[in-house]
Amino acid sequence: MSAFVHHAARCVSLRGGKVGEGNQRISKEGRFPEISTIPHAPGRIFRLVCIVKMATKRGHHLNIEDFIQQNYVNLTKKLEVKSVIPYLMQTEILLRSDKERILAKVTKEDQAGELLDILTHNGKCTVDVFIHALEETKQTRLLDLLGSQYRKKRAVESKGSSSNRGDFRETAANPGHPNEPGGSDAIAGPSRRMMARSPGPEVFICHAGPDKRRFVRPLVQQLQQKGLPKDKIFFDAISIETGDVIETKIKDTLSSASLKLVVLVISHHVLKGRFWPKLEYELTLKANKKIFPIWLDQNDDNFAAFGSKLRKYSPTLKGIAASKVVPRRARMEIPIIAKKIVRKLQTA
């Protein structure tokens, strides 16, 4: 029995189905003592495990894919990949070929992303096993962060969908102070005042047709889920109607005063010189609009070859910091990118 289990046995009592830490018993709301009040790392880890199990008991069946997606930013930045690989290999969750694939990546974040991608798709890992792997490799700072995320998630869920602070459609209905509950406190989207003053699209999605299904349409859906109205997004599939002169519609939108941001999804399809993305990019530069570039590539070489091709396509565009996405991890990256776009609109 590990030191973690011994510690849990000492500091937790199970009486009448209630869980407590010493004399601090679980409340009726199911809240555990704050992680910061538990003096030893094993106690903090036990608290996180209890949170996961309680969420499952209440019907929130958290699988490893959901867990990784919800905590993707913290995991890619804080996960000590080289420490956790031996444990995951020992438990037969990772193979030697998986290890080689992970360590072939250049940066620490790319290695973490590759590991998370493997765990998402191989079907061998559970949330409990992953948390135990972090405990065994003494990644207590990351565990503390994950515990904090679960605490915030439960607090939001307990308010119900009517008080979702990530939706600025609600903010428009409740023009309270930004710091008041239900106000524009969340990093959800453009302020009500901004939404009211400029009719017409505020964000233009420039892309190549082959990228529509796998990346662009899910991105637009995420923007709408975060509350950005349909008429504030220029996306050809929803913005161009039968009878519209396509080039005129694009030119009018990109030159309009309402447009704040052009999201440029750059893939090898765009770099091959496709007509519409190239025209839209040229019009964007002519109208002096802000650009939010996204590099979409397989990233087998840390985007080196892609960057060289982009420099030939447009030295100006190569010099703008971009969000870089590997298609197989797009599902986890898209919500993060959508949040960044909404933040840009707030400050535009």
C-alpha positions in Angstrom: 0.0 0.0 0.0 1.4 3.3 -1.1 2.2 6.3 1.3 -0.8 8.0 -0.4 -3.2 5.3 0.8 -1.7 5.2 4.3 -2.1 9.0 4.6 -5.7 8.8 3.3 -6.5 6.2 5.9 -5.1 8.4 8.6 -6.8 11.6 7.7 -10.1 10.4 6.3 -13.0 8.9 8.2 -15.9 7.0 6.6 -18.9 7.1 8.9 -22.5 6.9 7.8 -21.4 7.3 4.2 -19.8 10.7 5.0 -16.3 11.6 4.1 -14.2 14.0 6.2 -10.7 15.2 6.7 -10.0 14.9 10.4 -12.9 16.8 12.0 -13.7 18.7 8.8 -16.6 16.7 7.4 -18.0 17.0 3.9 -20.9 19.5 3.8 -24.4 18.9 2.5 -23.3 20.6 -0.7 -20.6 18.1 -1.1 -17.7 20.5 -0.7 -14.4 19.3 0.5 -11.9 21.4 2.5 -9.9 23.8 0.4 -6.7 22.2 -1.0 -4.6 25.0 0.7 -5.9 23.9 4.1 -4.6 20.3 3.7 -1.0 20.4 4.9 0.4 17.4 3.0 0.4 16.6 -0.7 -1.3 13.2 -0.3 -4.2 14.9 1.4 -4.6 17.3 -1.5 -4.4 14.5 -4.0 -7.0 12.5 -2.1 -9.3 15.5 -2.2 -9.0 15.7 -5.9 -9.7 12.0 -6.3 -12.8 12.4 -4.1 -14.0 15.3 -6.3 -13.7 13.1 -9.4 -15.5 10.2 -7.8 -18.3 12.5 -6.4 -18.8 14.0 -9.9 -19.2 10.5 -11.3 -21.6 9.6 -8.5 -23.8 12.6 -9.3 -24.0 11.6 -13.0 -21.1 13.7 -14.3 -19.3 10.8 -16.0 -16.0 12.4 -16.7 -14.0 10.4 -19.2 -10.3 11.0 -20.0 -11.1 12.9 -23.2 -13.3 15.4 -21.4 -10.8 15.7 -18.5 -8.0 16.5 -20.9 -10.0 18.9 -23.0 -11.2 20.8 -19.9 -7.7 21.1 -18.4 -5.7 21.2 -21.7 -3.9 24.5 -21.0 -2.7 23.6 -17.5 -1.7 20.1 -18.6 0.4 21.3 -21.6 2.1 24.0 -19.6 2.7 22.2 -16.3 2.9 18.5 -17.0 6.3 16.9 -16.5 6.2 14.5 -19.4 9.5 12.8 -18.9 8.6 12.0 -15.3 5.2 10.5 -16.1 6.1 8.4 -19.1 7.9 5.6 -17.2 4.9 5.1 -14.9 2.4 5.0 -17.8 4.7 2.5 -19.6 4.9 0.4 -16.5 1.1 0.2 -16.3 1.0 -0.6 -20.0 -0.9 2.5 -21.0 2.0 3.7 -23.2 4.1 1.6 -25.6 7.7 2.1 -26.5 6.6 3.5 -29.8 4.4 6.0 -28.0 7.4 7.2 -26.0 9.5 7.6 -29.1 6.7 9.6 -30.8 6.4 11.9 -27.7 10.1 12.5 -27.2 10.5 13.3 -30.9 8.7 16.5 -30.4 11.0 19.5 -29.8 9.3 21.6 -27.1 8.0 20.6 -23.7 4.5 21.8 -24.6 4.5 19.8 -27.9 5.6 16.7 -26.0 2.8 17.2 -23.5 0.3 17.7 -26.3 1.4 14.5 -28.0 1.1 12.5 -24.8 -2.4 13.9 -24.2 -3.4 13.1 -27.8 -2.2 9.4 -27.3 -4.1 9.1 -24.0 -7.2 10.6 -25.6 -7.3 8.0 -28.4 -5.8 4.8 -27.1 -8.6 4.0 -24.7 -6.3 2.6 -22.0 -6.3 5.4 -19.4 -8.9 6.7 -17.0 -9.1 9.9 -15.0 -8.3 8.1 -11.8 -5.3 6.3 -13.3 -4.0 9.6 -14.7 -4.3 11.4 -11.4 -2.6 8.6 -9.6 0.3 8.8 -12.2 0.6 12.5 -11.3 0.7 11.6 -7.6 3.3 8.9 -8.1 5.5 11.3 -10.0 5.0 14.0 -7.3 3.4 16.6 -9.6 1.6 18.3 -6.7 1.5 21.8 -8.2 -0.4 20.5 -11.2 -2.7 18.5 -9.0 -3.5 21.6 -7.0 -4.4 23.4 -10.2 -6.6 20.6 -11.4 -8.3 20.6 -8.0 -9.0 24.3 -8.3 -10.5 23.7 -11.8 -12.9 21.1 -10.5 -14.0 23.4 -7.7 -14.8 26.2 -10.1 -16.6 23.8 -12.5 -18.8 22.6 -9.7 -19.6 26.2 -8.6 -20.6 27.1 -12.2 -22.7 23.9 -12.7 -24.5 24.5 -9.4 -25.9 27.8 -10.7 -27.5 26.0 -13.7 -27.5 27.0 -17.3 -29.6 30.2 -16.7 -26.6 31.8 -15.0 -23.9 30.7 -17.4 -21.3 33.5 -17.2 -19.7 32.4 -20.4 -22.6 33.6 -22.6 -22.8 37.3 -23.4 -26.3 36.9 -24.7 -27.3 36.8 -21.1 -25.1 39.9 -20.5 -27.1 41.8 -23.1 -30.3 40.9 -21.2 -28.7 41.9 -17.9 -26.8 45.2 -18.4 -25.3 45.1 -14.9 -21.9 46.2 -13.8 -19.1 44.1 -15.2 -18.2 42.8 -11.7 -21.7 41.9 -10.7 -23.0 38.3 -11.0 -24.4 37.8 -14.5 -22.6 40.8 -15.9 -19.7 40.9 -18.4 -17.2 39.5 -15.9 -16.6 36.4 -17.9 -14.1 36.4 -20.7 -17.0 35.7 -22.9 -17.2 38.3 -25.6 -17.7 41.8 -26.8 -19.4 44.1 -24.3 -23.1 45.0 -24.7 -22.2 48.6 -25.5 -19.9 47.5 -28.3 -22.4 45.1 -29.7 -25.0 47.8 -29.9 -23.0 50.5 -31.6 -21.8 48.6 -34.7 -24.3 46.6 -36.8 -22.8 44.1 -39.2 -20.1 41.4 -38.9 -17.3 42.0 -36.4 -15.2 38.9 -37.2 -14.4 37.5 -40.7 -13.3 33.9 -41.0 -10.9 33.6 -44.0 -10.1 30.0 -44.9 -9.7 27.4 -47.7 -12.7 25.2 -48.5 -11.0 21.8 -47.6 -10.5 23.1 -44.0 -14.1 24.0 -43.5 -15.4 20.6 -42.1 -12.5 19.6 -39.9 -11.7 23.0 -38.4 -13.5 26.2 -39.5 -17.1 25.0 -38.9 -16.3 23.7 -35.4 -14.6 27.0 -34.6 -17.6 29.0 -35.7 -19.8 26.8 -33.6 -17.6 27.4 -30.6 -17.8 31.2 -31.1 -21.6 30.9 -31.2 -21.7 28.8 -28.1 -19.8 31.5 -26.3 -22.5 33.9 -27.3 -21.3 35.6 -30.4 -24.4 36.1 -32.5 -24.6 34.6 -36.0 -24.8 38.1 -37.6 -21.5 39.1 -36.0 -19.6 36.4 -37.7 -18.8 36.4 -41.5 -18.5 32.7 -42.5 -19.3 32.0 -46.1 -21.5 29.0 -45.3 -23.9 31.2 -43.2 -23.3 34.7 -44.5 -23.5 34.3 -48.3 -27.0 33.7 -49.5 -28.4 32.6 -52.9 -28.2 35.5 -55.3 -25.4 37.4 -53.6 -22.4 38.5 -55.7 -19.7 36.7 -53.7 -16.8 39.0 -54.4 -18.9 42.2 -53.7 -20.2 40.7 -50.4 -16.6 39.9 -49.3 -15.3 43.3 -50.3 -18.1 45.2 -48.6 -17.6 43.2 -45.4 -13.9 43.5 -45.2 -14.1 47.3 -45.8 -17.0 47.9 -43.3 -16.5 49.9 -40.2 -18.1 47.2 -38.1 -15.4 44.6 -38.8 -12.9 44.4 -36.0 -10.9 41.2 -36.7 -10.0 38.8 -39.5 -9.3 35.3 -38.5 -7.0 33.8 -41.1 -6.9 30.0 -41.0 -3.7 29.2 -42.8 -3.1 25.6 -44.1 -1.2 24.1 -46.9 -4.4 24.6 -49.0 -4.1 28.4 -48.5 -0.3 28.4 -49.2 -1.0 26.7 -52.6 -2.5 30.1 -53.6 -6.2 29.4 -53.6 -8.1 32.3 -55.0 -10.6 33.3 -52.3 -8.2 33.1 -49.3 -5.6 35.1 -51.2 -8.1 37.8 -52.3 -9.5 38.0 -48.8 -6.0 38.4 -47.3 -5.1 41.1 -49.8 -8.4 43.0 -49.0 -7.7 42.7 -45.3 -4.3 44.4 -45.7 -5.8 47.0 -47.9 -8.5 47.8 -45.3 -5.8 47.7 -42.5 -7.8 45.2 -40.4 -6.4 43.4 -37.4 -5.4 39.8 -38.2 -5.7 36.7 -36.0 -3.6 34.1 -37.8 -4.0 30.3 -37.1 -1.5 27.9 -38.5 -3.0 24.5 -39.3 -0.5 21.8 -40.1 0.6 18.3 -39.1 3.6 19.8 -37.2 6.1 16.9 -37.7 9.0 19.4 -37.5 7.7 22.1 -35.0 6.2 24.0 -38.0 9.6 24.7 -39.5 8.7 23.7 -43.1 5.3 25.3 -42.8 6.9 28.6 -41.6 9.3 28.6 -44.6 6.4 28.2 -47.0 4.4 30.9 -45.2 7.4 33.3 -45.5 7.4 32.9 -49.3 3.6 33.4 -49.4 3.7 36.5 -47.3 6.7 37.9 -45.2 4.2 40.2 -43.4 2.0 37.3 -42.3 5.0 35.2 -41.2 5.9 38.1 -38.8 2.6 38.0 -36.9 2.4 35.8 -33.9 0.0 32.9 -34.5 -2.0 30.2 -32.8 -0.5 26.9 -34.1 -2.8 23.8 -34.3 -2.2 20.2 -35.2 -5.4 18.9 -36.9 -5.6 15.7 -34.7 -5.7 17.9 -31.6 -8.1 20.5 -33.1 -11.0 19.4 -30.9 -9.1 20.3 -27.8 -7.6 23.5 -29.2 -10.6 25.1 -30.8 -12.4 26.1 -27.5 -9.1 27.8 -26.4 -8.8 29.6 -29.7 -12.4 30.7 -29.7 -11.8 32.3 -26.2 -8.8 34.2 -27.5 -10.8 35.5 -30.5 -13.5 36.7 -28.2 -10.9 38.5 -26.0 -9.5 40.2 -29.1 -13.0 41.4 -29.9 -13.4 42.9 -26.4 -10.3 45.0 -26.9 -10.8 45.9 -30.6 
